[in-house]
Amino acid sequence: MTNPPMPNRQTKYKTLFSELAESKGYKILEPSFSEKKANIDLKLEGHIGGKKTIVSIDIKKSNQHSNQWVYIEFDNSKGGKGWIYGKCQFIVFETKKSFIFIPRKKLLTWLTSSQTIRFDLPYVDKPWNSKYRLFRRKNTLETITQIKVSDLLSIEGHQVWQKL
């Protein structure tokens, strides 16, 4: 009898989130192949007002370098639209003690209208310098920025699930 493989950092946060969602009474649904390509990691099935509801989720692992900042991807490494433009209803950011749900469209609106991200300045040279600035990895077309976790908490419709 062999033991199941241990989750690595790439999957551990998704396992933690799934266990937390199940403990809250949600059923975890696997996305289809096309949904996965549209940045949907999983779907949650629950009931709101007695009516079955399914929401799509894109889960982002915590920032290894700072628990106060999260990365946002505008363009992927091939120059296509980044995950902020995906099809999920909610982006869920992992922090040290919680998972923060943000409606994806409201986050996108905040990013483009808050005048916090400095789209007008040149790209920075290192990802850790991308706090409210844009960074592009060498030899790729990826464009990312960082915003504070506290910024997420100001976005209408956010929810926080404390880790178990």
C-alpha positions as CSV (number, residue, x, y, z in Angstrom):
1,M,0.0,0.0,0.0
2,T,1.5,3.4,-1.0
3,N,0.8,6.7,0.7
4,P,-0.7,9.4,-1.4
5,P,1.8,12.1,-2.5
6,M,2.3,15.0,-0.1
7,P,1.0,18.3,-1.4
8,N,3.7,20.7,-2.5
9,R,3.6,24.4,-2.2
10,Q,1.9,24.6,-5.6
11,T,-1.1,22.6,-4.4
12,K,-1.1,22.9,-0.6
13,Y,-3.0,26.2,-0.6
14,K,-5.7,24.8,-2.9
15,T,-6.1,21.8,-0.6
16,L,-6.3,24.0,2.4
17,F,-8.9,26.2,0.7
18,S,-11.0,23.1,-0.4
19,E,-11.0,21.7,3.1
20,L,-12.1,25.0,4.5
21,A,-14.9,25.4,1.9
22,E,-16.1,21.9,2.7
23,S,-16.1,22.6,6.4
24,K,-18.4,25.5,5.6
25,G,-20.8,23.2,3.8
26,Y,-19.8,23.9,0.2
27,K,-19.3,21.2,-2.4
28,I,-16.2,21.4,-4.5
29,L,-16.7,21.0,-8.2
30,E,-13.9,20.5,-10.7
31,P,-13.9,22.9,-13.6
32,S,-13.9,21.7,-17.2
33,F,-10.8,21.9,-19.4
34,S,-12.0,25.1,-21.0
35,E,-12.8,26.6,-17.6
36,K,-9.3,25.8,-16.4
37,K,-7.8,27.5,-19.4
38,A,-9.9,30.6,-18.4
39,N,-8.2,30.7,-15.0
40,I,-10.9,28.9,-13.0
41,D,-9.3,26.6,-10.4
42,L,-12.5,25.3,-8.9
43,K,-16.2,25.9,-8.4
44,L,-18.1,26.1,-5.2
45,E,-21.7,24.8,-5.0
46,G,-23.8,26.0,-2.1
47,H,-27.2,27.5,-1.3
48,I,-28.2,31.1,-1.0
49,G,-31.7,31.7,0.2
50,G,-32.5,28.0,-0.4
51,K,-31.5,28.2,-4.0
52,K,-28.5,26.2,-5.4
53,T,-25.7,28.5,-6.4
54,I,-22.4,27.8,-8.1
55,V,-19.5,30.3,-8.2
56,S,-16.2,30.0,-10.0
57,I,-12.9,30.7,-8.1
58,D,-9.3,31.5,-9.1
59,I,-7.1,30.9,-6.0
60,K,-3.8,32.8,-5.6
61,K,-1.2,31.5,-3.2
62,S,0.3,33.8,-0.6
63,N,3.3,36.0,-1.5
64,Q,6.4,34.2,-0.3
65,H,8.2,37.5,0.3
66,S,5.5,39.5,2.0
67,N,2.2,38.8,3.7
68,Q,1.2,42.4,3.2
69,W,1.3,42.5,-0.6
70,V,-0.3,40.4,-3.4
71,Y,0.6,40.1,-7.1
72,I,-1.8,41.0,-9.9
73,E,-1.2,39.8,-13.5
74,F,-2.3,42.1,-16.3
75,D,-0.6,40.2,-19.1
76,N,0.7,36.6,-19.1
77,S,4.1,35.5,-20.2
78,K,3.0,35.1,-23.8
79,G,1.4,38.6,-23.9
80,G,-2.1,37.3,-23.6
81,K,-4.6,38.7,-21.1
82,G,-3.5,37.9,-17.5
83,W,-5.6,36.2,-14.9
84,I,-7.3,39.5,-13.8
85,Y,-9.2,39.3,-17.1
86,G,-10.1,35.6,-16.7
87,K,-13.7,34.2,-16.5
88,C,-13.9,33.4,-12.7
89,Q,-16.4,35.3,-10.6
90,F,-14.0,35.5,-7.6
91,I,-10.3,35.8,-7.0
92,V,-9.3,34.2,-3.7
93,F,-6.0,35.4,-2.2
94,E,-4.3,33.3,0.4
95,T,-2.7,35.1,3.3
96,K,-0.9,33.7,6.4
97,K,-4.2,33.4,8.4
98,S,-7.0,33.7,5.9
99,F,-8.4,33.5,2.4
100,I,-9.8,36.7,1.0
101,F,-12.6,36.5,-1.7
102,I,-12.7,39.5,-4.1
103,P,-15.2,39.8,-6.9
104,R,-12.9,39.7,-9.9
105,K,-14.7,42.4,-11.9
106,K,-14.8,44.8,-8.9
107,L,-11.1,44.2,-8.4
108,L,-10.4,45.0,-12.0
109,T,-12.5,48.2,-11.8
110,W,-10.6,49.2,-8.7
111,L,-7.2,48.6,-10.4
112,T,-8.1,50.7,-13.4
113,S,-10.0,53.5,-11.7
114,S,-8.3,54.1,-8.3
115,Q,-5.3,55.8,-9.8
116,T,-3.2,53.8,-7.4
117,I,-1.3,51.7,-10.0
118,R,1.2,53.9,-11.8
119,F,0.6,53.0,-15.4
120,D,2.2,56.3,-16.4
121,L,5.7,55.4,-15.1
122,P,8.3,53.1,-16.7
123,Y,8.5,49.4,-15.8
124,V,10.5,48.6,-12.6
125,D,13.5,46.3,-12.8
126,K,12.6,43.7,-10.1
127,P,9.3,42.1,-9.1
128,W,9.7,43.1,-5.5
129,N,9.9,46.8,-6.7
130,S,6.4,46.4,-8.4
131,K,4.5,47.9,-5.5
132,Y,1.8,49.9,-7.3
133,R,4.2,49.9,-10.3
134,L,4.4,47.6,-13.4
135,F,7.1,44.9,-13.8
136,R,7.8,42.8,-16.9
137,R,10.1,39.8,-16.7
138,K,13.0,39.7,-19.0
139,N,12.3,37.9,-22.3
140,T,8.6,37.6,-21.6
141,L,5.5,39.7,-22.1
142,E,4.2,39.2,-18.6
143,T,3.1,42.4,-16.8
144,I,2.5,42.3,-13.1
145,T,2.0,44.7,-10.2
146,Q,1.6,44.4,-6.4
147,I,-1.1,45.9,-4.2
148,K,-1.5,45.8,-0.5
149,V,-3.7,43.1,1.1
150,S,-5.4,46.0,3.0
151,D,-6.4,47.4,-0.5
152,L,-8.4,44.2,-1.1
153,L,-10.3,44.7,2.1
154,S,-11.6,48.1,0.7
155,I,-13.2,46.5,-2.3
156,E,-17.0,46.1,-2.2
157,G,-18.2,42.5,-1.8
158,H,-15.0,41.1,-0.3
159,Q,-15.2,38.2,2.2
160,V,-12.6,36.8,4.6
161,W,-12.4,33.2,5.6
162,Q,-10.1,32.6,8.5
163,K,-8.0,29.4,8.1
164,L,-8.8,26.5,10.5
